[in-house]
Structures are given as structure tokens and as C-alpha cells.
Amino acid sequence: MEVENSNQIMNNELIPMEETQPLDSEMQLDILEPQPNHIELPPNNAEQQPTKRRKKKSIVWEHFTIETVGAGCRRACCKQCKQSFAYSTGSKVAGTSHLKRHIAKGTCPVVLRNQEKNQLSPYSAPSKMSSFSDTPKRRYRTASVPLISFDADRCRHEIARMIIMHDYPLHMVEHPGFVAFVQNLQPRFDMVSFNTVQGDCVATYLREKQSIQKVIEGMPGRVCLTLDLWSSSRTIGYMFVSGQFIDSDWKMHRKLLNVIMEPYPESDTAFSHSVAACLSDWSMDGKLFSVTINQPLTDASVDNLRALLSVKNPLVLDGQLLVGNCLARSLSSIVQDALASVEGIVKKVRDSVKYVKTSESREEKFIELKQQLQVPSSKNLAIDDQTQWNTTYEMLLAASELKEVFSCLDTSDPDYKDAPSVEDWKQIETLCTYLKPLFDTANLLTTAATPTTNTFFHEAWKIQLELARAAASEDPFVSSLTKFMQEKFDKYWKSCCFILAIAVVMDPRFKMKLVEFSFSKIYGEEAASYVKVVDDGIHELFLEYVALPLPLTPAYAEEANGASIKPEDPQGMGISSNGLGLTDFDVYIMETTSQLAKSELDQYLEESLLPRVHEFDVIGWWKLNRIKYPTLSKMARDILSIPVCTVPATSVFDTVRKEMDSYRCSLRPETVEALICAKDWLQSENVETALPVVKMEAPI
């Protein structure tokens, strides 16, 4: 019989032991009477021969016995299959690794037979291999899997998180397949019911809500809300109310705050009711700054929202900060109309792409033709998803760059029919030219960091100007294509240009100068009157901030106190904190604070523009300059947080309205809100990143 190497080391083959059980009486003792030839004592210990051997600690001795086979030679015999293995020869003692492998790796034939008899619970090791004394000396585990004790509460928590994060139905915990899977994975876990997991999901939502509530309570400025109405097959609406704000650390936050069921979504009070419910739920009365909606409203609905803005946000431009159009929805609507105007040509291109992409041989032939023609395009063909307009744009753009290959395919493949003509390709190229600025603008809404409002003034006025010029083109196709695009975007521009303009004024790289320049391009001789509207509006808003300063939150009060307690003294004038000799000066400061604060805006506008750095953190700049512009920085913080989009980044290119699925509609409204809001919070839990720090010194 082969004697295994005693120096072998068993890597990653030891069994993790999870349960500790007392050994039976036969296994608790391993004391043998001294026998001749069983032990060879070293020469220096010859006179200290023990009367009994020490207890063996290795668990393998529960499965092996030691037999003496000759003078000074003993072997280990498996109790299961009676195979014999090397143990000791003279003073050389073999290790136990090969014995553990015999049991743990399943090489024992008796173990294998037992495993075949019990397929439902595959044999991993004999039951006694997982036995321990009450105070085990050693635990075995693999290097890659740590030893984790079973925790039923943690399992319930993770099931709730799984359901929330992946939109699984709550009833999955009662599905036979899932129940069987969990029972085989961990038989000790008692599977939860629908009611239990529903409660666990709501508990997860409430825990996360407490964290969001603390952030909102420490919010030094105001909050801007967006309203996105989802439909359902049951004619019940669900209003998604999101909040966007800048916290005390000058970091932008966008959180889904509420999902409110609206039984009558077409009513004139649906939107205003959702806003009021959100403000009440989060205790944000007096902190509302603006509202952005995603669809045209009736005059009565608009009046209700403006009245709510005026009541909840006194005197802030008399409710004018109501953004009536979502930028993503507006762009999507314009693109869909543009595609519909050349629907026949778009279908030809789509069918051509489909012809190539649905056959491996045809795709290989297409690539071969592209190489032969040396077409420089690096774009790949892909069939579009008509629920996402960006995929249609990218399909048309790639196909137009490969039009020569399609033309060659038309002459070489008799099965390829109804190919686009030369004129068709020309119109597709024209279409892509005017869709590109819309595509680029929409892409800004999909970035990881929430873009500030000032970013979109540049994009909007360029689109407005470009479409206006194209609509006046002498080319009949260009004119007809872009005329209705310009008309639809003009509606968006008129409803949002004021808010976009005051936002870009808060950008120290542009201020009023870009407003004056862009309006002169768009409005010509009438530009001065439009510029005056923006200038008057921003001065009026600033005066309201001076007259009604925001209540100091604890975070802002600490910041303000810190600034007053530790004044800068660059000249070493020795101004003490007790203000000796400056009492009259303090009174003067208090009396003239309003007058001094009113001049902040003019002082800011009169200063030179900053260099136009491409990656500029405008929020970081105001953070650095908040001491110099204490009131204006508050106003800038609120203005720059006004959202121009009501939908999440994943829905920017949607061509269809969102609809609540029938399963969610069958749940209680409170449960629907808990599931959807908790998912939003959990996803952004660890990805809330600040904008890059501005690498510039604050102006003196």
C-alpha cells in the first residue's frame, strides 16, 4: 500500500465548521494504556516514560483507528472502508492531511455510496466531521469563504433589499421555486410570508428616510421640486415628486421624495395637491423655491401651482419660478415629430440595417464590402429601440456614414431590395445634422453628476438660434423639416428662458454679458427689452433675499458664527473678539446692513468676467466666495439648483410615457411609495459624489 508523503499540505481543502456539538462519550476520550512498541521515546526522555498518551485533538481520529502492524510501525485504519494509511514508522510520524482528504474529498467508497443514496442532500462530509467539543481548539475553513454564523434577521433584511433594488414582486417569497431554492440553500431559514416581507421593505424605507430627513433638516437653502406624472391601466395616476437642493457642504442632491397616488390625475388640483403633500411630509414649509413639471397644464392648474408657490414661498417673484416644461420631454417630443415627418425614409434605413444585422453571413459580407471600399467610418450598425430615440438617431447616423456600402450591397445582393436612394440618404444626413444639438443637450442630462441650471442656457439659446436660421433656409426640405421643430422649441424657450438666463448670470464667467449677446442674436433690435426683463427680475429677486433672509439652519448658523468669531486680521491690527472701542461701529453696521447687502449684486455684475475654463465648478466658486457675497451666495445656491428635467437619467431619451405596472397598482399606495423611493435612495447611497473642487483663489 502506497505511503503518502507526510510533508504534504492540504490547501483549501479543510471543511469550515459552523456548528459546535458535544461529542458522544466514546469520542470524548482518546486515552490509551501504554503498550510495548507503541511509542519510541527519544533517548533524552527515556526515564520519563508516561503512563498514558495525551488526548488526540485532530477530528480525523473520529474516523480512524490506530493499529500496530509491526515493531515500531503503526497505521491508521478507516472505520468506514477499513483502508489502511501510513501513520508512524519509528520516530517518524506522518501528518493527518491525507487522512482528512480521504474523508472530506469523498474518496472513501463507503462515503460515495452514502452520497449516491441521498441525492437530495449531497454528502459533503460525515456528520461527525462537523462535530466539536464545547470549547473547540481549532476551526477549519477555506481561504476564500470566511466563517459567517447564520443570522435569520440579516437574511430577512437582505431579501427586502433584493426585492427593492431589483423590482422583484413581493409575492416571490411565496413562489414554490424560490421557497425550494432558499430551503436547499439554508434549511435553517424559515421562509417569510408576503405580509412579513412587505413590512420588512417598509421598515427599510423608513430607516433610509430618517437619513434623508437629517440632510433636508440641515439644508441651508430652499428646495426645488420636480413633478413627473405616471399613468396606469387603472386610470389612476402616480405623481413622482423629486427634490433638488444644495446642502451645507455645497454638494448637489437629487432625491425622489414621494410617490403619491392621484385618483384623478387629470384634475386641476392633482399637481398642487402633490406639492402640498410633499412639503407636509418632509416639513419643508417655507423652503420651496421652484417647481418643474413635465407636461402642459390647464390655466387653472397653473394658477393653483403659482398660488401654492406664493403661499409656501412668500414674495419670491410672485410664483414666477414655475418651470412649465421638462427639457427631456420637450426634446423627445421634437425629435419624434421630426422622425415622423420622414417616417418612410427612416423605415427604409431601419429595414436595411435589419437586413444586414439579422444574418451572420450578410453581416460578414457587409463588413467585407466596407473594407474593400475603404469606408473610414468606425461606427457599427445596430437595430434601434423605438422607445429610446437616441438609438434611432445613432442608427441613422451610422447608416448614413456607411451609405456607400449599402449602395454596393444593393448591386451585389439580389435579395436586398428597397434600398434608400441617393436623395433619401441626403435627407437622412440633413435630419441627423439638426438632431445632433438636441442629442448633445439630452446627453448632458445623463451624466453621473447632476448638472447645474446655468449649463443649459448655452445649449438652449444655440438650439433656438440654429433652428430659427434653418427654418428660414431656401432649401425646401431643410425649411419644412426645421420649421415645426423651431416652433415647438420656441414654446420651451419662451417658458424657460428667464430661469435659464438668471442661472447663467450666476456664472462668473458670463454674468449678464452672455444674456445680452445671445438675446441680440435671437431677438435683434428687440433684444434690449428682453435683457431688461432678466436684469429687473434678478434685481427684484435679490431684494427679496435681502428683505427676507432665509432662517439659519444649525449648520449655517455654525458656519456664520465661525466666520464672525474668527475674523481675518491680515494686517495684525489686533481687533479683539470683545470689540473694544467699536460699539458705535457695530451699531452702524447693523443699521446699514440692508444697504450694503443690496449692493452685492451690482458689485458682482461690475467685476470682470472670470476666464472661461471648460470644467468649471460654479457651485464651488460660490462656496469660496460666500463670505464676500453672503446674501448673493444664498440666492445663487437656490437658483443653480433649479432642475430643468423631471425624469431620471435612465428616462431622458424615452419616447413613451411611463406607466405603473399592474402588479404595483395592486399594492397599497404606501407600499408602492416605500419600494420606489427606497430603491432610489439605496442606489445613490454610495455614489453621492461632490463636484470637483475649484482650483482657483477666491477674489479679494
Buried (B, 14 or more C-beta within 10 A) or exposed (E): EEEBEBEEEBEEEBBEBBEEEEBEEEBEEBEEEEEEEBBEEEEEEEEEEEEEBEEBEBBBBBBBEBEBEEEBBBBBBBBBBEBEBBBBBEEEEBBBBBBBBBBBEBEBEBBEEBBEEEEEEEBEBBEBBBBBBEEEEEEBBEEEEEEEEEEEEEBBBEBBBEBBEEEBBBBBBBEEEBEEEBEEEEEEBEBBEEEBBBBBBBBBBEEBBEEBEEBBEBBBBBBBBBBBBBBBEEEBBBBBBBBBBBBBEBBBBBBBBBBBBBEEBEBBBBBBBBBBBBBEBBEBEBBBBBBBBBBEBEEEBBBBBBEBBBEBBEBBBEBBBBBBBBBBBBBBBBBBBBBEBBEEBBEBBBBBBBBBBEEEEBBEBBBEBBEEEEBEBEBEBEBBEBEBBBBBBBBBBBBBBBBBBBBBBBEEBEEBEEBBEEEBBBBBBBBBBBBEBBBEBBEBBBEEEBBBBBBBBBBBBBBBBBBBEBBEBEEEBBBEBBBBBBEBBBBBBEBBBBBBBBBBBBBBBBBBEBBBBBBBBBEEEEBEEBBEEBBEBBBBBBBBBBEEEBEEBEBBEEBBEEEEEEEEEEEEEEBEEEEEEEEEEEEEEEEEBEEEBBEBBEEBBEEEEBEEEEEBBBBBBBBBBBEBBBBBBBBBBBBBBBBBBBBBBEBBBBBEEBEBEEEBBEBEBEBBBBBBBBBBBBEBEEEEEBBEEBEBEEEE
